[in-house]
Structure formats: C-alpha cells, structure tokens
Amino acid sequence: MDFNVKKLASDAGVFFTRAVQFTEEKLGQAEKTELDPHLENLITRADGTKNWTEKILRQTEVLLQPNPSARIEEYIYDKLDKKLPSKATNAELLGQYMLEAANDFGPVTPYGSTLITVGEYQKRLGGAEREFLHTSATTFLTPLRNFLEGDWRTISKERRLLENRRLDLDICKARLKKAKQAEAKAALLSEEVDKSEHELRVAQTEFDRQAEVTRLLLEGISSTHLNHLRCLHDFAEAQATYYAQCHHYMQDLQRELNRCANAVGAPLPPAAVCPNPVSSAFLSGQSSPGATVSTSSGQRPSTLAMEQTQLPVTGARKAKVLYDYDAHDSSELSLLADELITVYTVPGMDPDWLIGERGNEKGKVPVTYLELLS
C-alpha cells in the first residue's frame, strides 16, 4: 500500500510540474523545444487525414441511411458486437404492399396485374439497395472506422507521450539553467549541476526515442491513404453497379408496362419512356472510349426498325457485353457477358437498339447492355 501511495504522489508531482511548464509556455514565460519541420508536417497531415476521414464517414453514413434513429440503432448493435436484425428496405416494403393490394383488388384486373408487375420490380430494387448497403459497409465504412478506432488511437497515444517527453525535456533544461545560474553565484555545489545535466541527457534520450516512434507511425499515414484509395474505388464501383441495376430494372419495367398497355389497346405516351443518352452519343460519334453504359434493356424495336436492317450501316465499332441478354424473338441477338461483338446502327433505327454481329449471327441488341469501345 505504501508503494501505491508513493507512486500516486510521484505521478501527481510529475503531472503538476508538467502543467506548470505547459502554462508558462503558453504565457511566454518558459522556452519550448520545437519539433523538427518534417515531424510537424507529418502531424499536420495526420490531423487532416483524421478530420476528413471523420467527415467523409459521417456523411457516407447519412447517404446510406438517412434515418437518424436507424443509424443510432446500427451504432448500438455495432458497439455491442451484435448482428443487426435484417429489415426490409423501403422499396421492398412498397413492393410487398403493392402485391397485397393486387390480391385485394383482384390480380386479373388491369390495375391488379399492373400492381403485381410494379410491386415485383420494387422488390428487386429493394434487393439491389440491400446489396449496395452491405457492400458499401464492408468495403468502405468499415476500413474508415478501423482507422479511426485503431490506428488513429495508437497515433494519438504516442503523440501524447511525445508531448509529455517534450515537457520533461524542457523542465530539465530549465532546471539546468537555474542550477548553472546558482552555481555562478556559489549558491549550489557542482554536484547539483552534474545531476541536472544527467537528468537532461536522460530526458533528451527519451524524447528522441519517442519522437522516432511517433514519426514512424505518422509516416504510416501514406499507407492509410493507399488503403482508403482502394476502398474508395470499391465504393464507387458498388455505387455504379447499384444505379446500373436500378436503371436496368426500371427500363425492363417500362417495357413490361408498354407491353401490357399495348395488349389492352392503350399504349403509354412516348414521354413515359426515359431516353438513353448513351445511345444518342453513339449515333453522334461522341461516345468516349471505354465509357460504360448503365445496365438496362431498351424499348422493344418497332417493325419499321426491323425492316431498316438492310439500310447502310453507320459507325460500326466493337462493343463489350456487360450482362447476359436473352433474345425475345428471332430479330434479336442473344448476348453473353464479357464477349466482344461488332455493333452498328442504321438510319431511322430506334436509338435504344443497335445491330449486333457475332460471326455469322446478326440481330438487334439493347445498347444499355454494352460497353462501347473505341
């Protein structure tokens, strides 16, 4: 018990001495040992990395989960190291309500059958959103949190130790200065000066060692940037895949709605179908090399477009298939993901479709399933 009390008293004395030194430095009454410029730059860079990582993390969480209550719930489960119960996304809930409403109104009625069609696609959108959220949390949010809760805490700890060692060093410098002044006045023996010099040497050694440890940790921020760069690429890829899937589902839904409307003799207005800017760029020859097109199928080609396949071709080029596509009739060409085909258009052809050739096979293909190459 005596040892603990003595240690407590010693620690309190050290803390008080450091506090006095820190206060005097702030008031300009004591000298302060400055860190070397390289270490100062590393500290500034690390602080910027920490601050921006926090901001990016928080805003990404808001983007992925706008509901504050849901974010708090996810945070609590994460801190308790428990798995968050699976919940349906808003789109999945909407789809489920539409299916239930269709059963209530009658699935064979025009309204009921359309509710079923739209509801099924809403559930697909919800599934794509769920996958996007999971992928983003795994590949982007988790590495950022790991840095803040792991590496940064270690860096902060070593920086605090470095600050303490610097205060101890400056305290020893001040003591030695006072001892030499007293010796000059014959108020102290040379042993006191020797003791102060020894304490200064020890403090300088500990400060140098801690400065090196801190420097090595801070230089590791470069590796952190590389890791976050990879994570950022993964996040952007997941985001692109999600929006591409959504566009693909919505284009398919529009085709289904047009087909159903045509079956009952009430076609939807052309404005109801979203235009495809990529196909327009292809026709004008302004498509950038390797530009990836969002996933979706275009409108069904008209009979007029089918008759125009014999007209002169325009802008023949290579294209990479992004997704499998099953031809709906003999005028279309089935596609396999990752294969290369030759595509071109003909005057007056539906801009959402191209003519595709693979060997001796030829047929219409939806431009939104393709990556147009130079």
N, C-alpha and C positions, 0 to 999 in steps of 0.2 A: 504494500500500500504506500510505503514511503517513496518507493521508486516512482510510482504513478504520480504522486503529488509533486515530486521534484520535477518530473518530466513535464507535467502540466504547467508548473511555474516557469520552467525554462522556455517552453513553447510560447507562453504568454509574453515573456520578456522579449523574445525574438520578434513576435508579432508587433509588439509596441514599438520596438526600435525601428522596424521596417516602416511602420505607419508614420513615425516621426520623420524619417528620411524622405518618404514619399511626399509628405505635407510640405516639408522645407523645399523640396524640388519644385513643387507647384507654386510656391510663393517666391521662388527665385533666390532662396537663402542657402541652397546647397547645390553642389555640382552634380551633374548627371552623366553617367557613361553612355555615350551614344552607340547604337548598334551599327555595324558596317553597312554601307549602302545596299549591297547585294541582299543581305538578310532583311533589311527594311523593305525592299522591293518585293521579296518573297512574301512577307507578311501582308503587304497591301494587296498583292494578287490573291492570296488565300482568303482574305476578308471579302474581296469582291466575289470570289467563287462561292463562298458560303452564302452571302446575301442574295445573289442572283439565283442560286440553286433553291433557296427557300421560296423566293417569289415565283419561280417557274413551277415548283412543286405545288404550291398552294393554288395557283391559277389553273394548272392542269387538273387538279382535283375538282375545282369548281366546274371546269369544262366537262369533265366526265360525269360528275354527279352534282347538278345544280342545287339539289335539295340539301340545305344545311343540316337538317335533322338526320338524314341518311348518312351524311359524311361523319357526323358525330358518332352515330351507331357503328359505322365501319371502323372508326378510330378506336372505340372502346373494345370491339372484338379483336382488333389487331394488338392492342396492348395486353389483353387477356390471353393472347396467343390461342384464340379460338376461331374456328371457321365460321364465317358469316353465313347464316341460313340463306339458301337460294330463294330469290324472289323473281317473280315475273317482271319483265320490263314493261314500260307504259304501252309500247306498241303491241306486245303480246297480250296485255290485258284488253286493249282495244279490239284486237282480233278475236279474242275469246268472247267478248260482249257481242260482237257482230255475228258470230256463229250462233250464239244462244238466241239472239234476236231473230235470225233467219229461221231457226226451228219454231219460234213462236209465230212468226208471220206466215210460215209455210215455205219450205225450201224449193218448191217447184214454181212458186210465183216469181215474176221478173225481179221484184225487189228482194225477195228472199234469196234467190240464186245469186244475185249480184252481191248481197251481203256476204254470202259464203265465199265468193271469189275474192272480194276485197279483204275479208277477215283472214283468209289463209295467207295472203301476201303480207298483211300486217304482222302476222305471227312470224313470217320469215324475216321481215325487217327487224323484229324484236330479237330473233335469234342471232342475226348479224350484229346487232348492237351489243348483245351479251358477250359474243366472242371478241368484239373490239375492246370492250371494257376489260375483259380478262387479260387479253394480250397486252394492252397498254399498262395495266397494273403490274404485270410480271416483268415486262421488258423495259419499262421507263420509270414508273413511280417507285418501284422497289429499289432499284440502284440509287436513285436520288436520296431516298430515305436512309439507305445503308450508309451513304457518305456522311450525311448529317448526324446520324446517330452512332456511327462507328469511327471513321477516320477523323472527322472534324472534332469529335470529343477528345480523341487522343492528341491531336494537334493543340487544342485549347489547353489541355492539361500540361503539355510540355512548355507551352508559351507562358503559362502561369509560373511554372518552375523557373523558366528563364528570367522572368521579371523579378522573382524572389532572389535569384542568384545575383542579378544586377544590383538590386538594393543592398544585398550583403556586401558586394564588392565596393559600392560607394560608401557604405558605412565604414568599412575597413580603411578606405582611402582617407576619409575624414578623421578617423582615429589616429592614423599615422601622421597626418598633417598636424593635428593637435599635439601629438607626442613630440614631434620634432620642434614645434614652437616652444613647448615646455622645456625641452632639453636645452634649447638655446638660452633659456633663462635660468638653467641649472635647477629647474624645479622637479625634473624627473631624472632617474638613472638611465643609462644606456640600455639596461635590460628591458625597460618598457618599450623603447623604440624597436629593439630586436623582436619583441613579442608582437608588436603591431605589424612589423614588416612580414613576419612569418604568417600571421593571420591574413594579411593582404595577398601573399603568394598563394595560400590555400584557396582563398575566395576567388582569385583570378583563375586558378586552375579549374575550379568547379564551374565558374561562369563560362569559360571557353568550352568545356566539355558539353555543358547544357546548350550552348549556342550551336555547336556542331550537331547535336541530336535534333534540335529544332530545325536547323537548316535542312537536314536530310528529309525530315517529314514534310517540310514545306515544298521542297523540290518534287515530292511525290504528287503535288497538285497537277503537274503536267500529265501524269498517268491518269489522274481522275478526269481531266478534260478529254483524253482519248476514250476513256470508258463511256463518259457521258455522250460523246460524239456518236459512238456506236449505238447507244441506247436511243439517241435522237433519230438516227436513221431507221431503227426498228419501229419507233413510234410513228414516224411519217409513213412508213410502209403499211403499218396496220391501219392508219387513218385512210390512206389511199384505197386499200382493199375494202374497207368498210363502206366508204362512199361509193366505190365502184359497184359493190354488191347491191347497195340501195338503188342506184341508178338502174342496174340490171333488172332488179325486181320490179321497179316502177314501170319500166318500158314493157316488160312482159305483162304486167297488169293492164297497161293501156291496150296492148294487143288483144288480151282476153276480153276486155270491155268492148272494144271495137267489134270483135268477132261476135260477141253476144248481141250487141246492138244491131249489127247487120242481119243477124238471124231473125230478129223480130221486126226488121224493116225500119229501124230508127237509128241511122248511123250518127255517131258523135261528131261534132264540128271539128274541122281540121285543127283549130287552135287548141283543142284539148290535148293534142299530142305534142310533147316537148320536142323542139328542134334539136338536132345534133350538130353542134358547131364543128366537130372534128371532121365529119363528112364534108361540110362546106369548105373547110380548109383544104381537104384533099382535092376537091374539084377545082379550087383556085390555084393549086400548086404551092400553097404557103405552109403546108404542114412541116414542122421541124423534124429533122432526122431523129428516129427513135422515140418520138413522142408517144406515150402510152395513152390509149383511149380507155375511158371508163367502161366497165362491163355492163352491157345490156344488149338486147336484141332490138333491131329497128322495127318499123312498121312492116306489115306484110306487103310484098311488092304487088303492084297492080298488074292487070292483064296487059295494059299498054307498055309497062316497063318490060314485061316478059317478051313482048314482040320486038323490043328495041335491041335485043342482044345481038342482032345481026348488023347493027349500025357500026360505023368506025369507032374503034376504041380510043379512049382519052387517058393519058397519064398512067400507062402501065408501070407497075412497080412491085417490089417484093413486100410481103407482109408476114409477120409472125402471129400465129393463132394464140390467143390468150386463154381461151376456155373451149371446152368441148361444145359442139353445136350439132344437134340432130336436125337434118333437113325435114321440113314439113311436107314437101311434095317433090316431084321429080325435077322441078325447075330450080331447086336449091341444091347446094353442095354441103354435105356434112363435113364437119371440121374436128380435128383432134388437137388438143392443147400442145403448144410448142412446135408444131410443124410449120414449115415455110411454104407459102403459096404465092402465085402471081395474081395480082388484082388490078382491075381497071374499071372504068365506068364508060357509059355511052351517053350521048346527048339525050336529055329528057328523062334520064333514069331517076328513080326515087333516091334522093341524096343519102338516105339511111342505109342504102344497099350498094354493093359492088358486085362485079362479076369476078369470080374466083376460078383459077385454073390450077389443077394439080395433075401433072402428066396429061393423060387423055381425058380426064374428068373436068367438067366445067359446070358452073351453076352459080346462082346468086348466094351471096353471103352477107350477113349483117356487119357493117363497118365497126360497130361497137364491140365486136369480138376480136378485133385485130389491133396489132401494133404496127403502124405503117413505117416501113424502113426506107432509107434513102436509096 
